[in-house]
Amino acid sequence: MCYPRGGGQKLPAHELVYQRLRAQILFGELAPGQAVTIQGLVEALDSGMTPVREAIRRLISDGALVFQGNRRVSVPELRAEDVDELIYARKTMECELARRAATRIPSASVDALEALDLRLDTAIANGDVAGYLGLNYEFHSTLNEYADAPILADLADRLWLRFGPSLRVVCGRFGTQSFPDRHKDILEGLRKKDADLVSLAMERDVLQGMEQVRAGLTPIN
C-alpha cells in the first residue's frame, strides 16, 4: 500500500497514526458511511487514545471524517451533487499543477513516472484494486510535486480524501478496468514539455475518473 506523504523520514508517533488512518480513508479501507468507534481505531492502529484523537481531529478538519456522536466517527458518503464541486475544484487545481510541472520536471523523473504507470497498467489488468488505488494516487501526487506550488498541491491532495473512498466502492462494483486513464497522454505532453497538452490530458483524466465515481453512486436496478 502506498502511504501518502512522510517523505521517507521517521515520523513521530502522532504523525504516523495520522498518516496510517489517512491512508485507510484515502484508499477506501474505511468505507463511506461505515461508522467506527474511537476505541476500535485505537485497537486497529495499535496506538494510544491521544494520538488517535488528534488524528481524528485533523481528519475531521480535512473533511475526511465526520463525528457521529457516541464516540463514533465515519467517512462521509459522497453525494451526486458533491461530484460537480469536486470536478470543478480538481480541474482548477490539478490542471494548473500539471501545467506548471510540464516545464519543470526532469526527463529522468518522467521516466520514473512512466515506469510507475506501467505498474498501474498491470494492476488494472490483474484486477488489483489496492494496487490501482495506491499507484494512481502516487502518479498524481508525484507529478504535483514538480509544479513547485505547495499551496495548490496541498489543496489538491486534500480533495483526494473526499472521493478516494468512493473510488474503492466503484472498483468493487465495476472492476479496475472501468477506470482507463489518460496517463499516456500526460506522459506524452511531459516528454514534449507541452504544458497545454499536459493540462488538457489532466482535465480529461479528472473528468473521466469523476464521472465513473458519479456512475458508481447510482444504485444498480
Secondary structure as GFF3:
##gff-version 3
##sequence-region A 1 221
A	DSSP	alpha_helix	13	26	.	.	.	ID=ss1
A	DSSP	beta_strand	35	37	.	.	.	ID=ss2
A	DSSP	alpha_helix	38	45	.	.	.	ID=ss3
A	DSSP	alpha_helix	49	61	.	.	.	ID=ss4
A	DSSP	beta_strand	66	69	.	.	.	ID=ss5
A	DSSP	beta_strand	72	74	.	.	.	ID=ss6
A	DSSP	alpha_helix	80	102	.	.	.	ID=ss7
A	DSSP	alpha_helix	107	126	.	.	.	ID=ss8
A	DSSP	alpha_helix	129	145	.	.	.	ID=ss9
A	DSSP	alpha_helix	150	174	.	.	.	ID=ss10
A	DSSP	three_ten_helix	176	178	.	.	.	ID=ss11
A	DSSP	alpha_helix	183	192	.	.	.	ID=ss12
A	DSSP	alpha_helix	195	216	.	.	.	ID=ss13
###
